[in-house]
Amino acid sequence: MEAILLVWGVRDEVLRGLPVEGHWLYGEYDFIAKVEFGSNVEMEEFEKTLRHLIDGGRFKLMPVKISGLKREGGENETSILENVGIKAVP
């Protein structure tokens, strides 16, 4: 399972302490990262960790659903974005 993490309105020290690698942004959001989880339970534990690190819950964790097709002739088409849903909104 993959998700996109967006963080805003936090100090640089908080961003440096996040348990994921990502990119700092300048604008509405301060940080973006792609995160991967083995299960929903793992994602929920990650959310709990974020809530402790980011006071006020100023983040969105948006699971990304990906589909794939196998066509006749052996061609495969993957990584088609079907839906992005917001998992955690403060």
C-alpha positions as CSV (number, residue, x, y, z in Angstrom):
1,M,0.0,0.0,0.0
2,E,1.3,3.4,-0.9
3,A,0.3,6.8,0.4
4,I,1.3,10.4,0.0
5,L,2.1,12.4,3.1
6,L,1.6,16.2,3.1
7,V,2.7,18.3,6.1
8,W,2.1,22.0,6.7
9,G,2.5,24.7,9.4
10,V,5.3,23.1,11.4
11,R,8.8,24.1,12.4
12,D,11.9,22.9,10.5
13,E,13.0,20.9,13.6
14,V,9.7,18.9,13.3
15,L,10.3,18.2,9.6
16,R,13.8,17.0,10.3
17,G,12.5,14.6,12.9
18,L,10.0,12.9,10.6
19,P,10.6,9.2,10.2
20,V,10.4,9.3,6.4
21,E,12.5,10.8,3.5
22,G,10.7,13.3,1.4
23,H,10.9,16.8,-0.1
24,W,10.6,20.2,1.5
25,L,8.1,22.4,-0.3
26,Y,7.6,26.2,-0.4
27,G,4.0,27.2,-0.5
28,E,0.8,25.8,1.0
29,Y,2.5,22.6,2.2
30,D,5.9,22.4,3.8
31,F,6.8,18.7,3.1
32,I,5.7,15.9,0.8
33,A,6.7,12.2,0.9
34,K,5.7,8.9,-0.7
35,V,5.4,6.2,2.0
36,E,4.8,2.5,1.7
37,F,3.0,0.2,4.2
38,G,2.6,-3.6,4.4
39,S,-0.9,-3.3,5.9
40,N,-3.5,-0.9,7.2
41,V,-2.3,-1.6,10.8
42,E,1.1,-0.4,9.8
43,M,-0.3,2.7,8.3
44,E,-2.4,3.4,11.5
45,E,0.7,3.0,13.6
46,F,2.5,5.5,11.4
47,E,-0.4,7.9,11.8
48,K,-0.1,7.6,15.6
49,T,3.6,8.4,15.4
50,L,2.9,11.4,13.2
51,R,0.3,12.7,15.7
52,H,2.9,12.6,18.5
53,L,5.5,14.4,16.3
54,I,3.3,16.9,14.6
55,D,1.3,18.8,17.3
56,G,-2.1,19.7,16.1
57,G,-2.2,17.0,13.4
58,R,-1.3,19.3,10.5
59,F,-0.8,16.6,8.0
60,K,-2.7,14.5,5.4
61,L,-2.0,10.9,4.7
62,M,-3.6,10.0,1.4
63,P,-3.6,6.3,0.3
64,V,-3.2,5.9,-3.4
65,K,-4.9,3.0,-5.2
66,I,-3.1,1.7,-8.2
67,S,-4.4,-0.7,-10.9
68,G,-2.9,-2.7,-13.6
69,L,-4.0,-4.3,-16.8
70,K,-2.6,-7.3,-18.7
71,R,-3.6,-7.0,-22.4
72,E,-3.6,-9.6,-25.1
73,G,-0.2,-9.9,-26.7
74,G,1.6,-9.8,-23.3
75,E,1.7,-6.0,-22.9
76,N,1.3,-4.9,-19.3
77,E,0.0,-1.5,-18.2
78,T,0.5,-0.6,-14.6
79,S,0.6,2.4,-12.2
80,I,-2.7,3.9,-13.2
81,L,-4.0,6.2,-10.6
82,E,-7.6,5.3,-9.8
83,N,-8.2,7.2,-6.6
84,V,-6.5,9.2,-3.9
85,G,-8.4,9.2,-0.6
86,I,-7.6,11.2,2.5
87,K,-6.9,8.9,5.4
88,A,-6.1,11.4,8.1
89,V,-7.3,15.0,8.1
90,P,-6.9,17.1,11.2
